[in-house]
Amino acid sequence: MMSAVHTLFLTIIILSYLGYYLDKKMNTFPIVFLLSLIFGLFLGFYQLIRITNMKKK
């Protein structure tokens, strides 16, 4: 099982890279990159909170 920090880090990195790749492909940099970065931050912190709450129970 991955730790909460790894989950947060990987979620942000993967979604940011995906956004960067799509921006380069569609020539729209930095629009998709920023949207995917923000989504990755929200999703990563949601996962972090969820994992830490599960460990408390």
N, C-alpha and C positions, 0 to 999 in steps of 0.2 A: 504494500500500500504506500502510495506517495504521501509525503508530508504536505501540510497546508501551504508552505512556502513554495515548494516545487510546483504545486498545482497553480498557484497565483502566477508565478514566473512563466511557466510554460503556456498558460492561457494567453497572457499578454504578448509573449514573443510570437507564438504561432499566428494569432489573429493579426498582429501588426505586420508580420512578414507577408501574410496573405493579402492584406490591404495594399502593401507596397508593390507586390507583384501585379495585382490587378490594376493599380494606378499606372504602372509602367506599360502594361499591355494596352490599356485604353487611353493612355496619354492624358490622364486627368490628375496627375500628382498635384497636391497632397489630399484631395478630397476623400477618396475611399480609404486611404491610409489613416487619416485622422478619425474617420467614422469607425473603422475597425479597431483602432487603438482605444477609443472611448468605450466601445462595446466590450473589448477585451478587459479593460479595467473594471467595468461594472460586473462582468461575468466572473472575473477572477476573484474579486472581493466577495461576491455572492458565494462562490465555492469555498473561499477561506472561512467565511462566517458559518456556512453549513457544516464544514468539516470540524471546526472547533466546537460547535454546539453538539455534534454527534459524539465527540470525545468526552464531553462533560457528563453525558448520560450514562 
